[in-house]
Amino acid sequence: MAAVVLLTELTKSLPGIRRIPTQLFSWLLACGVLILAAWFTGTLSAQSAALTVLNGAMVSLAANGGYAALKRVLPGSDDAKNPREEEETPDA
């Protein structure tokens, strides 16, 4: 998870990647990290690659505040009406 957080933060502002939503980009990075880890350990198979899609989603949600993302998407929450997190403004 730490590798995904680090890679996401370091690369999300690169040209061409800025247009990709951060959570989607994080999921792609998580899948890549998990597939590479399985390949390097010699455990990569068709089954483990298929499970990487689900595991990558879990890693990405954990790395990027999954609770906040789910709360924002689920109906009935106050955040569903306001999709962007409010930024705190310093007192003048």
PyMOL Python script that loads the backbone (N, CA, C, O; Angstrom):
from pymol import cmd

cmd.read_pdbstr("""\
ATOM      1  N   MET A   1       0.822  -1.179   0.000  1.00  0.00           N
ATOM      2  CA  MET A   1       0.000   0.000   0.000  1.00  0.00           C
ATOM      3  C   MET A   1       0.871   1.250   0.000  1.00  0.00           C
ATOM      4  O   MET A   1       0.550   2.228  -0.674  1.00  0.00           O
ATOM      5  N   ALA A   2       1.961   1.226   0.742  1.00  0.00           N
ATOM      6  CA  ALA A   2       2.837   2.394   0.804  1.00  0.00           C
ATOM      7  C   ALA A   2       3.432   2.710  -0.567  1.00  0.00           C
ATOM      8  O   ALA A   2       3.588   3.878  -0.922  1.00  0.00           O
ATOM      9  N   ALA A   3       3.760   1.682  -1.330  1.00  0.00           N
ATOM     10  CA  ALA A   3       4.313   1.900  -2.663  1.00  0.00           C
ATOM     11  C   ALA A   3       3.289   2.577  -3.564  1.00  0.00           C
ATOM     12  O   ALA A   3       3.642   3.452  -4.354  1.00  0.00           O
ATOM     13  N   VAL A   4       2.041   2.184  -3.453  1.00  0.00           N
ATOM     14  CA  VAL A   4       0.984   2.780  -4.282  1.00  0.00           C
ATOM     15  C   VAL A   4       0.779   4.237  -3.901  1.00  0.00           C
ATOM     16  O   VAL A   4       0.629   5.090  -4.776  1.00  0.00           O
ATOM     17  N   VAL A   5       0.770   4.535  -2.598  1.00  0.00           N
ATOM     18  CA  VAL A   5       0.614   5.921  -2.160  1.00  0.00           C
ATOM     19  C   VAL A   5       1.771   6.768  -2.687  1.00  0.00           C
ATOM     20  O   VAL A   5       1.556   7.853  -3.228  1.00  0.00           O
ATOM     21  N   LEU A   6       2.982   6.276  -2.529  1.00  0.00           N
ATOM     22  CA  LEU A   6       4.159   7.012  -2.960  1.00  0.00           C
ATOM     23  C   LEU A   6       4.166   7.233  -4.473  1.00  0.00           C
ATOM     24  O   LEU A   6       4.399   8.346  -4.942  1.00  0.00           O
ATOM     25  N   LEU A   7       3.911   6.170  -5.227  1.00  0.00           N
ATOM     26  CA  LEU A   7       3.889   6.300  -6.689  1.00  0.00           C
ATOM     27  C   LEU A   7       2.776   7.232  -7.165  1.00  0.00           C
ATOM     28  O   LEU A   7       2.971   8.012  -8.096  1.00  0.00           O
ATOM     29  N   THR A   8       1.627   7.150  -6.533  1.00  0.00           N
ATOM     30  CA  THR A   8       0.512   8.017  -6.920  1.00  0.00           C
ATOM     31  C   THR A   8       0.851   9.473  -6.671  1.00  0.00           C
ATOM     32  O   THR A   8       0.637  10.324  -7.533  1.00  0.00           O
ATOM     33  N   GLU A   9       1.378   9.757  -5.495  1.00  0.00           N
ATOM     34  CA  GLU A   9       1.694  11.143  -5.160  1.00  0.00           C
ATOM     35  C   GLU A   9       2.811  11.708  -6.032  1.00  0.00           C
ATOM     36  O   GLU A   9       2.786  12.888  -6.384  1.00  0.00           O
ATOM     37  N   LEU A  10       3.782  10.884  -6.378  1.00  0.00           N
ATOM     38  CA  LEU A  10       4.906  11.364  -7.171  1.00  0.00           C
ATOM     39  C   LEU A  10       4.580  11.535  -8.652  1.00  0.00           C
ATOM     40  O   LEU A  10       5.214  12.339  -9.335  1.00  0.00           O
ATOM     41  N   THR A  11       3.605  10.793  -9.149  1.00  0.00           N
ATOM     42  CA  THR A  11       3.359  10.806 -10.592  1.00  0.00           C
ATOM     43  C   THR A  11       2.030  11.424 -11.020  1.00  0.00           C
ATOM     44  O   THR A  11       1.809  11.608 -12.216  1.00  0.00           O
ATOM     45  N   LYS A  12       1.141  11.748 -10.086  1.00  0.00           N
ATOM     46  CA  LYS A  12      -0.181  12.223 -10.502  1.00  0.00           C
ATOM     47  C   LYS A  12      -0.156  13.601 -11.154  1.00  0.00           C
ATOM     48  O   LYS A  12      -1.120  13.976 -11.822  1.00  0.00           O
ATOM     49  N   SER A  13       0.907  14.355 -10.979  1.00  0.00           N
ATOM     50  CA  SER A  13       0.959  15.683 -11.590  1.00  0.00           C
ATOM     51  C   SER A  13       1.767  15.706 -12.887  1.00  0.00           C
ATOM     52  O   SER A  13       2.007  16.778 -13.441  1.00  0.00           O
ATOM     53  N   LEU A  14       2.182  14.558 -13.370  1.00  0.00           N
ATOM     54  CA  LEU A  14       2.919  14.504 -14.631  1.00  0.00           C
ATOM     55  C   LEU A  14       1.994  14.812 -15.803  1.00  0.00           C
ATOM     56  O   LEU A  14       0.804  14.499 -15.756  1.00  0.00           O
ATOM     57  N   PRO A  15       2.539  15.429 -16.861  1.00  0.00           N
ATOM     58  CA  PRO A  15       1.706  15.724 -18.036  1.00  0.00           C
ATOM     59  C   PRO A  15       1.088  14.445 -18.605  1.00  0.00           C
ATOM     60  O   PRO A  15       1.757  13.416 -18.694  1.00  0.00           O
ATOM     61  N   GLY A  16      -0.155  14.512 -18.979  1.00  0.00           N
ATOM     62  CA  GLY A  16      -0.853  13.354 -19.525  1.00  0.00           C
ATOM     63  C   GLY A  16      -1.558  12.540 -18.455  1.00  0.00           C
ATOM     64  O   GLY A  16      -2.592  11.928 -18.722  1.00  0.00           O
ATOM     65  N   ILE A  17      -1.018  12.527 -17.265  1.00  0.00           N
ATOM     66  CA  ILE A  17      -1.635  11.772 -16.165  1.00  0.00           C
ATOM     67  C   ILE A  17      -2.598  12.660 -15.402  1.00  0.00           C
ATOM     68  O   ILE A  17      -3.492  12.161 -14.718  1.00  0.00           O
ATOM     69  N   ARG A  18      -2.431  13.954 -15.509  1.00  0.00           N
ATOM     70  CA  ARG A  18      -3.320  14.885 -14.812  1.00  0.00           C
ATOM     71  C   ARG A  18      -4.776  14.705 -15.209  1.00  0.00           C
ATOM     72  O   ARG A  18      -5.677  14.955 -14.408  1.00  0.00           O
ATOM     73  N   ARG A  19      -5.009  14.273 -16.440  1.00  0.00           N
ATOM     74  CA  ARG A  19      -6.381  14.112 -16.937  1.00  0.00           C
ATOM     75  C   ARG A  19      -7.062  12.864 -16.384  1.00  0.00           C
ATOM     76  O   ARG A  19      -8.288  12.764 -16.412  1.00  0.00           O
ATOM     77  N   ILE A  20      -6.276  11.911 -15.882  1.00  0.00           N
ATOM     78  CA  ILE A  20      -6.834  10.673 -15.336  1.00  0.00           C
ATOM     79  C   ILE A  20      -7.248  10.926 -13.893  1.00  0.00           C
ATOM     80  O   ILE A  20      -6.465  11.482 -13.123  1.00  0.00           O
ATOM     81  N   PRO A  21      -8.466  10.530 -13.503  1.00  0.00           N
ATOM     82  CA  PRO A  21      -8.858  10.682 -12.094  1.00  0.00           C
ATOM     83  C   PRO A  21      -7.869   9.958 -11.179  1.00  0.00           C
ATOM     84  O   PRO A  21      -7.423   8.853 -11.487  1.00  0.00           O
ATOM     85  N   THR A  22      -7.536  10.582 -10.066  1.00  0.00           N
ATOM     86  CA  THR A  22      -6.498  10.060  -9.177  1.00  0.00           C
ATOM     87  C   THR A  22      -6.834   8.669  -8.668  1.00  0.00           C
ATOM     88  O   THR A  22      -5.946   7.820  -8.589  1.00  0.00           O
ATOM     89  N   GLN A  23      -8.077   8.411  -8.324  1.00  0.00           N
ATOM     90  CA  GLN A  23      -8.428   7.092  -7.788  1.00  0.00           C
ATOM     91  C   GLN A  23      -8.309   6.006  -8.852  1.00  0.00           C
ATOM     92  O   GLN A  23      -7.903   4.886  -8.542  1.00  0.00           O
ATOM     93  N   LEU A  24      -8.651   6.315 -10.085  1.00  0.00           N
ATOM     94  CA  LEU A  24      -8.480   5.350 -11.168  1.00  0.00           C
ATOM     95  C   LEU A  24      -6.993   5.098 -11.417  1.00  0.00           C
ATOM     96  O   LEU A  24      -6.576   3.955 -11.601  1.00  0.00           O
ATOM     97  N   PHE A  25      -6.206   6.155 -11.423  1.00  0.00           N
ATOM     98  CA  PHE A  25      -4.767   6.019 -11.622  1.00  0.00           C
ATOM     99  C   PHE A  25      -4.141   5.209 -10.493  1.00  0.00           C
ATOM    100  O   PHE A  25      -3.252   4.391 -10.730  1.00  0.00           O
ATOM    101  N   SER A  26      -4.597   5.434  -9.281  1.00  0.00           N
ATOM    102  CA  SER A  26      -4.100   4.683  -8.131  1.00  0.00           C
ATOM    103  C   SER A  26      -4.441   3.203  -8.260  1.00  0.00           C
ATOM    104  O   SER A  26      -3.630   2.347  -7.905  1.00  0.00           O
ATOM    105  N   TRP A  27      -5.631   2.896  -8.763  1.00  0.00           N
ATOM    106  CA  TRP A  27      -6.032   1.497  -8.952  1.00  0.00           C
ATOM    107  C   TRP A  27      -5.146   0.831 -10.004  1.00  0.00           C
ATOM    108  O   TRP A  27      -4.728  -0.314  -9.833  1.00  0.00           O
ATOM    109  N   LEU A  28      -4.862   1.545 -11.085  1.00  0.00           N
ATOM    110  CA  LEU A  28      -3.982   0.994 -12.117  1.00  0.00           C
ATOM    111  C   LEU A  28      -2.582   0.735 -11.565  1.00  0.00           C
ATOM    112  O   LEU A  28      -1.974  -0.296 -11.853  1.00  0.00           O
ATOM    113  N   LEU A  29      -2.076   1.679 -10.771  1.00  0.00           N
ATOM    114  CA  LEU A  29      -0.768   1.480 -10.148  1.00  0.00           C
ATOM    115  C   LEU A  29      -0.785   0.296  -9.182  1.00  0.00           C
ATOM    116  O   LEU A  29       0.161  -0.490  -9.144  1.00  0.00           O
ATOM    117  N   ALA A  30      -1.857   0.169  -8.403  1.00  0.00           N
ATOM    118  CA  ALA A  30      -1.959  -0.939  -7.453  1.00  0.00           C
ATOM    119  C   ALA A  30      -1.961  -2.282  -8.187  1.00  0.00           C
ATOM    120  O   ALA A  30      -1.293  -3.226  -7.766  1.00  0.00           O
ATOM    121  N   CYS A  31      -2.709  -2.360  -9.276  1.00  0.00           N
ATOM    122  CA  CYS A  31      -2.713  -3.606 -10.066  1.00  0.00           C
ATOM    123  C   CYS A  31      -1.324  -3.896 -10.616  1.00  0.00           C
ATOM    124  O   CYS A  31      -0.873  -5.041 -10.597  1.00  0.00           O
ATOM    125  N   GLY A  32      -0.649  -2.872 -11.103  1.00  0.00           N
ATOM    126  CA  GLY A  32       0.703  -3.056 -11.630  1.00  0.00           C
ATOM    127  C   GLY A  32       1.679  -3.524 -10.566  1.00  0.00           C
ATOM    128  O   GLY A  32       2.479  -4.427 -10.811  1.00  0.00           O
ATOM    129  N   VAL A  33       1.620  -2.920  -9.391  1.00  0.00           N
ATOM    130  CA  VAL A  33       2.508  -3.314  -8.298  1.00  0.00           C
ATOM    131  C   VAL A  33       2.232  -4.754  -7.878  1.00  0.00           C
ATOM    132  O   VAL A  33       3.169  -5.520  -7.650  1.00  0.00           O
ATOM    133  N   LEU A  34       0.965  -5.130  -7.774  1.00  0.00           N
ATOM    134  CA  LEU A  34       0.621  -6.490  -7.360  1.00  0.00           C
ATOM    135  C   LEU A  34       1.026  -7.527  -8.408  1.00  0.00           C
ATOM    136  O   LEU A  34       1.502  -8.607  -8.057  1.00  0.00           O
ATOM    137  N   ILE A  35       0.842  -7.212  -9.675  1.00  0.00           N
ATOM    138  CA  ILE A  35       1.255  -8.153 -10.729  1.00  0.00           C
ATOM    139  C   ILE A  35       2.770  -8.299 -10.746  1.00  0.00           C
ATOM    140  O   ILE A  35       3.282  -9.410 -10.881  1.00  0.00           O
ATOM    141  N   LEU A  36       3.491  -7.191 -10.610  1.00  0.00           N
ATOM    142  CA  LEU A  36       4.951  -7.280 -10.568  1.00  0.00           C
ATOM    143  C   LEU A  36       5.428  -8.074  -9.352  1.00  0.00           C
ATOM    144  O   LEU A  36       6.377  -8.851  -9.456  1.00  0.00           O
ATOM    145  N   ALA A  37       4.786  -7.888  -8.210  1.00  0.00           N
ATOM    146  CA  ALA A  37       5.168  -8.633  -7.009  1.00  0.00           C
ATOM    147  C   ALA A  37       4.943 -10.130  -7.207  1.00  0.00           C
ATOM    148  O   ALA A  37       5.777 -10.944  -6.809  1.00  0.00           O
ATOM    149  N   ALA A  38       3.824 -10.491  -7.816  1.00  0.00           N
ATOM    150  CA  ALA A  38       3.562 -11.908  -8.073  1.00  0.00           C
ATOM    151  C   ALA A  38       4.545 -12.477  -9.091  1.00  0.00           C
ATOM    152  O   ALA A  38       4.980 -13.623  -8.974  1.00  0.00           O
ATOM    153  N   TRP A  39       4.889 -11.675 -10.081  1.00  0.00           N
ATOM    154  CA  TRP A  39       5.837 -12.137 -11.098  1.00  0.00           C
ATOM    155  C   TRP A  39       7.227 -12.352 -10.516  1.00  0.00           C
ATOM    156  O   TRP A  39       7.875 -13.361 -10.791  1.00  0.00           O
ATOM    157  N   PHE A  40       7.678 -11.396  -9.711  1.00  0.00           N
ATOM    158  CA  PHE A  40       9.006 -11.517  -9.110  1.00  0.00           C
ATOM    159  C   PHE A  40       9.103 -12.681  -8.133  1.00  0.00           C
ATOM    160  O   PHE A  40      10.175 -13.268  -7.982  1.00  0.00           O
ATOM    161  N   THR A  41       8.011 -13.023  -7.473  1.00  0.00           N
ATOM    162  CA  THR A  41       8.033 -14.143  -6.526  1.00  0.00           C
ATOM    163  C   THR A  41       7.723 -15.475  -7.205  1.00  0.00           C
ATOM    164  O   THR A  41       7.781 -16.526  -6.567  1.00  0.00           O
ATOM    165  N   GLY A  42       7.396 -15.432  -8.484  1.00  0.00           N
ATOM    166  CA  GLY A  42       7.126 -16.666  -9.222  1.00  0.00           C
ATOM    167  C   GLY A  42       5.749 -17.245  -8.987  1.00  0.00           C
ATOM    168  O   GLY A  42       5.522 -18.425  -9.254  1.00  0.00           O
ATOM    169  N   THR A  43       4.826 -16.441  -8.492  1.00  0.00           N
ATOM    170  CA  THR A  43       3.470 -16.938  -8.210  1.00  0.00           C
ATOM    171  C   THR A  43       2.420 -16.392  -9.173  1.00  0.00           C
ATOM    172  O   THR A  43       1.223 -16.568  -8.949  1.00  0.00           O
ATOM    173  N   LEU A  44       2.859 -15.734 -10.238  1.00  0.00           N
ATOM    174  CA  LEU A  44       1.911 -15.155 -11.187  1.00  0.00           C
ATOM    175  C   LEU A  44       1.287 -16.254 -12.040  1.00  0.00           C
ATOM    176  O   LEU A  44       1.987 -17.027 -12.694  1.00  0.00           O
ATOM    177  N   SER A  45      -0.021 -16.307 -12.022  1.00  0.00           N
ATOM    178  CA  SER A  45      -0.789 -17.242 -12.847  1.00  0.00           C
ATOM    179  C   SER A  45      -2.016 -16.503 -13.352  1.00  0.00           C
ATOM    180  O   SER A  45      -2.247 -15.352 -12.983  1.00  0.00           O
ATOM    181  N   ALA A  46      -2.791 -17.150 -14.183  1.00  0.00           N
ATOM    182  CA  ALA A  46      -4.005 -16.517 -14.702  1.00  0.00           C
ATOM    183  C   ALA A  46      -4.975 -16.214 -13.560  1.00  0.00           C
ATOM    184  O   ALA A  46      -5.633 -15.174 -13.555  1.00  0.00           O
ATOM    185  N   GLN A  47      -5.059 -17.126 -12.599  1.00  0.00           N
ATOM    186  CA  GLN A  47      -5.962 -16.925 -11.469  1.00  0.00           C
ATOM    187  C   GLN A  47      -5.504 -15.756 -10.596  1.00  0.00           C
ATOM    188  O   GLN A  47      -6.320 -14.932 -10.186  1.00  0.00           O
ATOM    189  N   SER A  48      -4.213 -15.683 -10.314  1.00  0.00           N
ATOM    190  CA  SER A  48      -3.736 -14.588  -9.461  1.00  0.00           C
ATOM    191  C   SER A  48      -3.826 -13.251 -10.190  1.00  0.00           C
ATOM    192  O   SER A  48      -4.068 -12.221  -9.561  1.00  0.00           O
ATOM    193  N   ALA A  49      -3.638 -13.252 -11.488  1.00  0.00           N
ATOM    194  CA  ALA A  49      -3.775 -12.017 -12.258  1.00  0.00           C
ATOM    195  C   ALA A  49      -5.225 -11.529 -12.245  1.00  0.00           C
ATOM    196  O   ALA A  49      -5.479 -10.326 -12.175  1.00  0.00           O
ATOM    197  N   ALA A  50      -6.168 -12.462 -12.313  1.00  0.00           N
ATOM    198  CA  ALA A  50      -7.584 -12.085 -12.259  1.00  0.00           C
ATOM    199  C   ALA A  50      -7.950 -11.529 -10.881  1.00  0.00           C
ATOM    200  O   ALA A  50      -8.725 -10.578 -10.774  1.00  0.00           O
ATOM    201  N   LEU A  51      -7.397 -12.119  -9.849  1.00  0.00           N
ATOM    202  CA  LEU A  51      -7.671 -11.627  -8.496  1.00  0.00           C
ATOM    203  C   LEU A  51      -6.992 -10.293  -8.228  1.00  0.00           C
ATOM    204  O   LEU A  51      -7.404  -9.552  -7.335  1.00  0.00           O
ATOM    205  N   THR A  52      -5.973  -9.989  -8.982  1.00  0.00           N
ATOM    206  CA  THR A  52      -5.271  -8.720  -8.818  1.00  0.00           C
ATOM    207  C   THR A  52      -6.196  -7.542  -9.065  1.00  0.00           C
ATOM    208  O   THR A  52      -6.029  -6.487  -8.454  1.00  0.00           O
ATOM    209  N   VAL A  53      -7.166  -7.704  -9.948  1.00  0.00           N
ATOM    210  CA  VAL A  53      -8.122  -6.626 -10.227  1.00  0.00           C
ATOM    211  C   VAL A  53      -8.882  -6.267  -8.954  1.00  0.00           C
ATOM    212  O   VAL A  53      -9.045  -5.088  -8.638  1.00  0.00           O
ATOM    213  N   LEU A  54      -9.343  -7.273  -8.227  1.00  0.00           N
ATOM    214  CA  LEU A  54     -10.072  -7.018  -6.983  1.00  0.00           C
ATOM    215  C   LEU A  54      -9.132  -6.551  -5.874  1.00  0.00           C
ATOM    216  O   LEU A  54      -9.442  -5.608  -5.146  1.00  0.00           O
ATOM    217  N   ASN A  55      -7.997  -7.207  -5.753  1.00  0.00           N
ATOM    218  CA  ASN A  55      -7.037  -6.812  -4.724  1.00  0.00           C
ATOM    219  C   ASN A  55      -6.511  -5.408  -4.969  1.00  0.00           C
ATOM    220  O   ASN A  55      -6.278  -4.655  -4.024  1.00  0.00           O
ATOM    221  N   GLY A  56      -6.324  -5.055  -6.233  1.00  0.00           N
ATOM    222  CA  GLY A  56      -5.876  -3.708  -6.571  1.00  0.00           C
ATOM    223  C   GLY A  56      -6.886  -2.659  -6.142  1.00  0.00           C
ATOM    224  O   GLY A  56      -6.512  -1.569  -5.710  1.00  0.00           O
ATOM    225  N   ALA A  57      -8.167  -2.987  -6.262  1.00  0.00           N
ATOM    226  CA  ALA A  57      -9.208  -2.060  -5.812  1.00  0.00           C
ATOM    227  C   ALA A  57      -9.139  -1.857  -4.304  1.00  0.00           C
ATOM    228  O   ALA A  57      -9.294  -0.735  -3.822  1.00  0.00           O
ATOM    229  N   MET A  58      -8.910  -2.924  -3.564  1.00  0.00           N
ATOM    230  CA  MET A  58      -8.808  -2.817  -2.109  1.00  0.00           C
ATOM    231  C   MET A  58      -7.577  -2.000  -1.703  1.00  0.00           C
ATOM    232  O   MET A  58      -7.658  -1.156  -0.811  1.00  0.00           O
ATOM    233  N   VAL A  59      -6.453  -2.249  -2.350  1.00  0.00           N
ATOM    234  CA  VAL A  59      -5.231  -1.505  -2.043  1.00  0.00           C
ATOM    235  C   VAL A  59      -5.421  -0.034  -2.388  1.00  0.00           C
ATOM    236  O   VAL A  59      -5.021   0.841  -1.620  1.00  0.00           O
ATOM    237  N   SER A  60      -6.021   0.239  -3.525  1.00  0.00           N
ATOM    238  CA  SER A  60      -6.237   1.620  -3.947  1.00  0.00           C
ATOM    239  C   SER A  60      -7.178   2.352  -2.994  1.00  0.00           C
ATOM    240  O   SER A  60      -6.933   3.505  -2.642  1.00  0.00           O
ATOM    241  N   LEU A  61      -8.244   1.691  -2.582  1.00  0.00           N
ATOM    242  CA  LEU A  61      -9.168   2.324  -1.635  1.00  0.00           C
ATOM    243  C   LEU A  61      -8.484   2.605  -0.305  1.00  0.00           C
ATOM    244  O   LEU A  61      -8.688   3.663   0.289  1.00  0.00           O
ATOM    245  N   ALA A  62      -7.677   1.664   0.164  1.00  0.00           N
ATOM    246  CA  ALA A  62      -6.969   1.865   1.426  1.00  0.00           C
ATOM    247  C   ALA A  62      -5.929   2.979   1.290  1.00  0.00           C
ATOM    248  O   ALA A  62      -5.715   3.748   2.227  1.00  0.00           O
ATOM    249  N   ALA A  63      -5.297   3.063   0.149  1.00  0.00           N
ATOM    250  CA  ALA A  63      -4.250   4.064  -0.046  1.00  0.00           C
ATOM    251  C   ALA A  63      -4.815   5.470  -0.214  1.00  0.00           C
ATOM    252  O   ALA A  63      -4.137   6.446   0.106  1.00  0.00           O
ATOM    253  N   ASN A  64      -6.029   5.589  -0.703  1.00  0.00           N
ATOM    254  CA  ASN A  64      -6.584   6.906  -1.017  1.00  0.00           C
ATOM    255  C   ASN A  64      -7.817   7.273  -0.214  1.00  0.00           C
ATOM    256  O   ASN A  64      -8.642   8.060  -0.680  1.00  0.00           O
ATOM    257  N   GLY A  65      -7.959   6.731   0.963  1.00  0.00           N
ATOM    258  CA  GLY A  65      -9.107   7.086   1.786  1.00  0.00           C
ATOM    259  C   GLY A  65     -10.385   6.511   1.237  1.00  0.00           C
ATOM    260  O   GLY A  65     -11.263   7.262   0.813  1.00  0.00           O
ATOM    261  N   GLY A  66     -10.515   5.210   1.232  1.00  0.00           N
ATOM    262  CA  GLY A  66     -11.673   4.534   0.664  1.00  0.00           C
ATOM    263  C   GLY A  66     -12.980   4.897   1.325  1.00  0.00           C
ATOM    264  O   GLY A  66     -14.014   4.965   0.660  1.00  0.00           O
ATOM    265  N   TYR A  67     -12.952   5.132   2.617  1.00  0.00           N
ATOM    266  CA  TYR A  67     -14.184   5.481   3.318  1.00  0.00           C
ATOM    267  C   TYR A  67     -14.737   6.800   2.802  1.00  0.00           C
ATOM    268  O   TYR A  67     -15.940   6.924   2.574  1.00  0.00           O
ATOM    269  N   ALA A  68     -13.872   7.779   2.618  1.00  0.00           N
ATOM    270  CA  ALA A  68     -14.316   9.078   2.105  1.00  0.00           C
ATOM    271  C   ALA A  68     -14.868   8.945   0.690  1.00  0.00           C
ATOM    272  O   ALA A  68     -15.852   9.595   0.338  1.00  0.00           O
ATOM    273  N   ALA A  69     -14.228   8.096  -0.125  1.00  0.00           N
ATOM    274  CA  ALA A  69     -14.702   7.902  -1.499  1.00  0.00           C
ATOM    275  C   ALA A  69     -16.071   7.222  -1.517  1.00  0.00           C
ATOM    276  O   ALA A  69     -16.957   7.634  -2.266  1.00  0.00           O
ATOM    277  N   LEU A  70     -16.248   6.189  -0.701  1.00  0.00           N
ATOM    278  CA  LEU A  70     -17.539   5.503  -0.658  1.00  0.00           C
ATOM    279  C   LEU A  70     -18.620   6.402  -0.089  1.00  0.00           C
ATOM    280  O   LEU A  70     -19.750   6.400  -0.578  1.00  0.00           O
ATOM    281  N   LYS A  71     -18.291   7.157   0.922  1.00  0.00           N
ATOM    282  CA  LYS A  71     -19.266   8.070   1.512  1.00  0.00           C
ATOM    283  C   LYS A  71     -19.706   9.118   0.503  1.00  0.00           C
ATOM    284  O   LYS A  71     -20.869   9.522   0.489  1.00  0.00           O
ATOM    285  N   ARG A  72     -18.772   9.563  -0.348  1.00  0.00           N
ATOM    286  CA  ARG A  72     -19.093  10.565  -1.354  1.00  0.00           C
ATOM    287  C   ARG A  72     -20.007  10.004  -2.438  1.00  0.00           C
ATOM    288  O   ARG A  72     -20.834  10.730  -2.990  1.00  0.00           O
ATOM    289  N   VAL A  73     -19.861   8.700  -2.747  1.00  0.00           N
ATOM    290  CA  VAL A  73     -20.600   8.097  -3.848  1.00  0.00           C
ATOM    291  C   VAL A  73     -21.966   7.568  -3.415  1.00  0.00           C
ATOM    292  O   VAL A  73     -22.932   7.647  -4.175  1.00  0.00           O
ATOM    293  N   LEU A  74     -22.049   7.033  -2.207  1.00  0.00           N
ATOM    294  CA  LEU A  74     -23.291   6.412  -1.752  1.00  0.00           C
ATOM    295  C   LEU A  74     -24.396   7.442  -1.578  1.00  0.00           C
ATOM    296  O   LEU A  74     -24.166   8.538  -1.068  1.00  0.00           O
ATOM    297  N   PRO A  75     -25.609   7.074  -2.012  1.00  0.00           N
ATOM    298  CA  PRO A  75     -26.735   8.001  -1.833  1.00  0.00           C
ATOM    299  C   PRO A  75     -27.118   8.075  -0.356  1.00  0.00           C
ATOM    300  O   PRO A  75     -26.902   7.134   0.407  1.00  0.00           O
ATOM    301  N   GLY A  76     -27.686   9.205   0.024  1.00  0.00           N
ATOM    302  CA  GLY A  76     -28.130   9.376   1.396  1.00  0.00           C
ATOM    303  C   GLY A  76     -27.099  10.019   2.297  1.00  0.00           C
ATOM    304  O   GLY A  76     -27.409  10.355   3.440  1.00  0.00           O
ATOM    305  N   SER A  77     -25.900  10.196   1.820  1.00  0.00           N
ATOM    306  CA  SER A  77     -24.890  10.869   2.639  1.00  0.00           C
ATOM    307  C   SER A  77     -24.836  12.338   2.246  1.00  0.00           C
ATOM    308  O   SER A  77     -25.158  12.701   1.114  1.00  0.00           O
ATOM    309  N   ASP A  78     -24.435  13.163   3.171  1.00  0.00           N
ATOM    310  CA  ASP A  78     -24.350  14.595   2.888  1.00  0.00           C
ATOM    311  C   ASP A  78     -23.317  14.883   1.817  1.00  0.00           C
ATOM    312  O   ASP A  78     -23.469  15.829   1.044  1.00  0.00           O
ATOM    313  N   ASP A  79     -22.253  14.065   1.764  1.00  0.00           N
ATOM    314  CA  ASP A  79     -21.189  14.284   0.786  1.00  0.00           C
ATOM    315  C   ASP A  79     -21.609  13.931  -0.627  1.00  0.00           C
ATOM    316  O   ASP A  79     -20.961  14.364  -1.581  1.00  0.00           O
ATOM    317  N   ALA A  80     -22.682  13.154  -0.794  1.00  0.00           N
ATOM    318  CA  ALA A  80     -23.141  12.786  -2.131  1.00  0.00           C
ATOM    319  C   ALA A  80     -23.645  14.023  -2.874  1.00  0.00           C
ATOM    320  O   ALA A  80     -23.564  14.095  -4.101  1.00  0.00           O
ATOM    321  N   LYS A  81     -24.162  14.990  -2.128  1.00  0.00           N
ATOM    322  CA  LYS A  81     -24.657  16.211  -2.745  1.00  0.00           C
ATOM    323  C   LYS A  81     -23.513  17.159  -3.097  1.00  0.00           C
ATOM    324  O   LYS A  81     -23.633  17.968  -4.017  1.00  0.00           O
ATOM    325  N   ASN A  82     -22.412  17.058  -2.368  1.00  0.00           N
ATOM    326  CA  ASN A  82     -21.246  17.907  -2.583  1.00  0.00           C
ATOM    327  C   ASN A  82     -20.066  17.008  -2.905  1.00  0.00           C
ATOM    328  O   ASN A  82     -19.347  16.596  -1.995  1.00  0.00           O
ATOM    329  N   PRO A  83     -19.845  16.686  -4.197  1.00  0.00           N
ATOM    330  CA  PRO A  83     -18.860  15.676  -4.559  1.00  0.00           C
ATOM    331  C   PRO A  83     -17.417  16.039  -4.247  1.00  0.00           C
ATOM    332  O   PRO A  83     -16.593  15.142  -4.067  1.00  0.00           O
ATOM    333  N   ARG A  84     -17.093  17.281  -4.179  1.00  0.00           N
ATOM    334  CA  ARG A  84     -15.711  17.673  -3.884  1.00  0.00           C
ATOM    335  C   ARG A  84     -15.587  17.973  -2.399  1.00  0.00           C
ATOM    336  O   ARG A  84     -16.474  18.566  -1.785  1.00  0.00           O
ATOM    337  N   GLU A  85     -14.465  17.546  -1.843  1.00  0.00           N
ATOM    338  CA  GLU A  85     -14.214  17.844  -0.450  1.00  0.00           C
ATOM    339  C   GLU A  85     -13.989  19.338  -0.290  1.00  0.00           C
ATOM    340  O   GLU A  85     -13.329  19.981  -1.106  1.00  0.00           O
ATOM    341  N   GLU A  86     -14.553  19.867   0.779  1.00  0.00           N
ATOM    342  CA  GLU A  86     -14.374  21.296   1.019  1.00  0.00           C
ATOM    343  C   GLU A  86     -12.969  21.541   1.526  1.00  0.00           C
ATOM    344  O   GLU A  86     -12.456  20.831   2.390  1.00  0.00           O
ATOM    345  N   GLU A  87     -12.369  22.565   0.960  1.00  0.00           N
ATOM    346  CA  GLU A  87     -11.038  22.927   1.395  1.00  0.00           C
ATOM    347  C   GLU A  87     -11.147  23.879   2.563  1.00  0.00           C
ATOM    348  O   GLU A  87     -11.987  24.779   2.582  1.00  0.00           O
ATOM    349  N   GLU A  88     -10.288  23.665   3.530  1.00  0.00           N
ATOM    350  CA  GLU A  88     -10.287  24.566   4.674  1.00  0.00           C
ATOM    351  C   GLU A  88      -9.582  25.853   4.277  1.00  0.00           C
ATOM    352  O   GLU A  88      -8.522  25.825   3.651  1.00  0.00           O
ATOM    353  N   THR A  89     -10.171  26.969   4.640  1.00  0.00           N
ATOM    354  CA  THR A  89      -9.563  28.256   4.349  1.00  0.00           C
ATOM    355  C   THR A  89      -9.004  28.813   5.637  1.00  0.00           C
ATOM    356  O   THR A  89      -9.666  28.760   6.673  1.00  0.00           O
ATOM    357  N   PRO A  90      -7.804  29.343   5.592  1.00  0.00           N
ATOM    358  CA  PRO A  90      -7.236  29.913   6.818  1.00  0.00           C
ATOM    359  C   PRO A  90      -7.999  31.176   7.218  1.00  0.00           C
ATOM    360  O   PRO A  90      -8.469  31.947   6.381  1.00  0.00           O
ATOM    361  N   ASP A  91      -8.095  31.347   8.510  1.00  0.00           N
ATOM    362  CA  ASP A  91      -8.767  32.553   9.013  1.00  0.00           C
ATOM    363  C   ASP A  91      -7.918  33.777   8.744  1.00  0.00           C
ATOM    364  O   ASP A  91      -6.699  33.756   8.914  1.00  0.00           O
ATOM    365  N   ALA A  92      -8.580  34.849   8.321  1.00  0.00           N
ATOM    366  CA  ALA A  92      -7.836  36.061   7.983  1.00  0.00           C
ATOM    367  C   ALA A  92      -7.567  36.906   9.193  1.00  0.00           C
ATOM    368  O   ALA A  92      -6.949  37.965   9.082  1.00  0.00           O
TER     369      ALA A  92
END
""", "prot")
cmd.dss("prot")
cmd.show_as("cartoon", "prot")
cmd.util.cbc("prot")
cmd.orient("prot")
